[in-house]
Amino acid sequence: MEFYGFLSNSHTAALVGPEGSIDWLAFPRFDSPAVLAKLLGTEENGYFRIYPTDGGTASQEYLADTNIVKTSWQCPAGRAIVHDYLAIGRPEIRRLIKSEVPLVMEFRPRFHYGLIQSAAIPVNAGAIFRNRSEREALVLAINAERPPLLEEITASVTEGTWHLPAGRYEIIVQYVADDEERLMEAADIIQEQMVSLEVDMESEELNASIAETILYWRHRLDQLHPYDGPHRDAYRRSLLVLYGLTYQTNGAIIAAPTTSLPETIGETRQWDYRYAWVRDGSYAAEALMMAGDHVGSRRFLEFLLNCIDLQGKPFQAPFFHVDGTLIRGEHDLGWLSGFEGSYPCREGNGATRQIQLDIEGDFLYAVWRYYQLTHDQEFLRFYWHRLRVAINWIDKNWRKKDASLWEFRDQDNYYTHSQVMCWVALWYGAEMAEAAGDQSSAEKWRRTAGKVRHAVEHEGYNDTLGSYVQAFGGTAVDAALLTMPLYGFCAADEPRFLATVKRIEEQLVKGHWVYRYAGDMLGTAAHPFVLATFWLARVYIRVGRLQDAQQLLDSLLAYRTNLGLLGEHADQETGDPRGNFPQGFSHLGLVMTLIELEEALQS
């Protein structure tokens, strides 16, 4: 299925459609307001499109082992190719063009998620698009393989339209935020920089910027353990997505690069995911560790360690801005009509005020795994005070109601998964305490871990139904129960857990899809949860059902987009991605499952 391509420079992200239109772009960071927001509205909300004058058939692919998308058109009179990428280390998007036919370029940015129309000022062959109400602008510059080509370009800058004759071009759009004098200066600097690209263009070689971008992404992959297992291309693409979701400045990992893409078309299940979730990032850090990237995972762990509140709940919120500051609530972007009419669109996330008890366990398990793999005693000693504060808080507060990992609104309860993750925090916290020479803390936390286990076994297990349940005293199951052996709470072949898997298979599994639960405060869960399918596959691997695990993987991967990407959910009928896209959860689940499957097949 054709869907959007994902561009990233590890500072921000963009989505480019199958016909070469960039319909989502936030500057200068992942969680900044979008300057192109057609994805959530109409053309009036901002887009950047390049297409042949006489039409043509378009196709897309990634440049191998990069986050650079190549769009090709086959036209009656020839071919056109555009390479789209975000420049590494700059708030800048570039479009490298090689065309045998005339093209139309439409650049119509709208600031603040498409609300504020830009004021256009012609500059040489390009233009400056200013936000009238703020000190920010987008500078568009055009370079050509032959300077005379620039004179042949016709443009209506006020309409944001350029007509490009056949040839080779470099289109650069850079975000700048300063006063008017600096904006004009930035335009001149870009023009001077582009002069140096002419030699590369004339020799039909990729210019220095795209060459460095290619090296950047391939270098990241080259640092990992060799992987020669099944679905190798999917494995590498998923790692590139995780790297694309990483904020390079401090190692923060966001959940997804978009806001308000709906779980169900036409309904209200849409949220803003452009933040660094404790849970999502900890899962991703573990996946990077398993793939061999200990530095990348450590950077995220250190980002979160520096977010810990030493006076209250360790993580004041389940997620943070990419700079580590708190998100202050959620509000609607009322001028946007929503993706395919799915309203409202949102900025921020109301779940910031929730208590979620599992997240400290998610994080502490990732820290333990890092120490287990690296034996980094210096790291453990340096951060031991912060780690001890976090584990002590769980020791005193584990018996609380919370919103669970599903972030239920106004449905706080004693959720079994949350309690299991409190056990994880205490049990592996005790392991780290021993390694740090803090024996008294280790003994105390193990005693409390025993109490948590007793509660889970007696209140989180329904004797009548013969399975663990979603919440203490309840009857429903949820997919989060599948993680119990993944964190070592029980063996995958333990009878109580196997009975739970059977109930999940009966109630939440349809074909090769796994639903996270039957329903919530907004009604029935309409679409399966991709990560849950990977959880089930990992359970199958642990109990020796390798063929079942492989069938799940093969079936699910058939529903990736044409560019190999996965959403948070999938439409059960069409297979189209649903929810924010691409989803880090789904891609880290694929990485972890493939690594475990390869190990099982080798053994």
C-alpha angles and dihedrals in degrees: 000000000000117000138142125315119229120233124186142165094187090259102064139352143225136195121220120196128227091262095052100264117138101215101169129044130148121195136237098351138017091257096043122110112278121252091194113043107155086122088075099035139356138309087280088071095061139278142169115220135175121185141152116270093230097043124240142180114290129209132175140207139160119254099250115278095356141094090240116117121212117203117192129189123197107206132179090252099041146297135305126197129189125186112201123197143147112241115246113248096008137086088239139118121202134196116197111200132196112172139167091192135052116273138204119220120196117187111176111159122185119193127228098027094318097309102109120058114221126237110231123216118183114235118180106302092339138043148231117241110201132197101230094208100043138043095253137100145169117236116206118196131178127206125183135200088242120032092222088065089068089060090054093056114104119202145179099201095183089057093041094237131134129180111211122196118223111289144081123306142171114212115195126187115185128184116224130177116195142083126311096267092056092046091058090045090053091054091054092048092053091049091051092048092051093056088069089059095064096087092053091047094049093051089049092239125135110267122249095261097056091040090056090046091054091049091048095058096039091049089056091055093044091062093063132091112274111265121197099158129115121308094018094169092051090049093054094043090053091052090050089053090052091049089047089055092052119102101225096206095070109357096257112156119212125211096232137339097242143063130217102009099149129244087211123024112246096012134095103254098115128119143171111263101171093112139092105261115198091220099043093044093048090052089048092048089054091050091051090049091052089049091053103260103125093158094055092048092046091053091057092046090052090049089057094041087059090051093057115119108223093198105049140004104352093238109036089199135016090247143017141205111268089261091056098255123130125264111236106217132290135283137181124252092219097184093063117087093206135238105312088345097308104149143225110040114203142205117199124011129259091210087079087090095052128107108231111180098190098066098077088053091049090052098042092049089054090050090050091049090050091052092044091054099040106025085218098176093171091057092049094048094046094053099031094108092056093043092049091051090053095048093045090055090055089046089059101034109034092110095072134112116247144174094255127224088294089066095228110195115229092352103100113166143144097283116195095221092052090051091048089053090051086056088049091053092050099040097048090036087061090051090053091045090058090049089050092049094248098131097163092057090046092055094046094049093047090054091052091045087058090055092050091050090051090052093050094047094048105031102024093050121073110213093194094054094035097227145086113267137212096251134018110276093008135118104215124094128213134196093250088076087071089072095065095096091036088068096039097251090129139352116270091235095049107128096234091052094045089054088051091052089052092054091048090051090051097046109025106026120086113175106311094337126097122202118213092225140333097258148332142193090306096050135255118003101249102191136036122257111240097209090054090060089056090049090055091047090052090051090051090052091053094052093045098255091133096152091054090049092050092049091052091050095045092049095046095046090055085070096058115117122260087269094050098256132140133208127212091260135014129222103247093215102041102020090228114153115259131192125027114343138259094012120212091205092061097046096046088049089055092050094050094045094050093048091051092045092051090051091049093048091050092051 
